[in-house]
Amino acid sequence: MLTSDDEEGVPVWPTASLASMWADQEWAHCEPKAISLDVWLSRWTSGLSKDFLNVIIAPMPAEESELMAPEDFADKLA
């Protein structure tokens, strides 16, 4: 989980290579994991909403990240 603009969220990236760019220092133990669209829509969207978490879209070191409500992100994916 990350914090951006005082909002907590879960980071997501469109590719494993972009996600790997983030995995340094404190995140070095993490590995990218693909999540199917069906699983994202059926589990993650509702789970993030219940936990009051946002989606942090493709964060990169030293760059601003876009935050999106899980339902809005799901609408963009579907």
N, C-alpha and C positions, 0 to 999 in steps of 0.2 A: 504494500500500500504506500502511496505517495501523498504528499501534501503540496498543493499548488494554489496560490492565491487564497490561502486559509481554507481551502476545500480539500477534503480527503477523497482519494479515488484510486482506481486500479488502472495501471498503464496498459495500453494495448498498442501493438504495432502491426502493420500489414505483412511484414516479412520477418523471418527468423534473423536474417542478417542485420536488419535495423534494430531489432530487440537486443541482439548481441552487442551492438555498439554501446548500449546503455549499461550492460552488465560488467562494470568495473568496480574496483574498490569495494564498497560495502555490499554491492550486488554481485560480486564475482562468483558466489556460490550458486547463482540462479542460472537456469537454462531456459531458452524459449520453448514454449509448448503451443502447438497448434490446437485451436478449438474450432470445431466445425460450426457452421452457421446454425444448424439445428440445435446443437447443444447450447450455443450462446443464447439463442432466442428462448429456449425452453427452461434453461437453468440460471444462466448468468444475469440476464436482464432483471428478472424478478428478485434474485438474491441480492444484487447490488442495490436495488431499490429498497428492499426490506432493511438493509444495513445502512441506508442513507449515504451511499457512496456514489461518486461520479465515475465516468470513464475519462481517463486522461489519454488523449489521442496522440500516439507516436511522440512521446517526449524525447528530446535530445538534450545532451548537456549544454548548458549556457544558452538555451533558447526558450522562448515562451511556449507553453503548451496549451492546447485547446482542451477545455473541459466541456463535457456534455452529459446531460442526464441520461441514465441507462435507456429509458424509453425512447428518447430522441435518437440515440445512437442506433438502437434496434430498428427504428423507422428508416434510418439512412441505409442500413444493411439489407432490409427486406425489399 
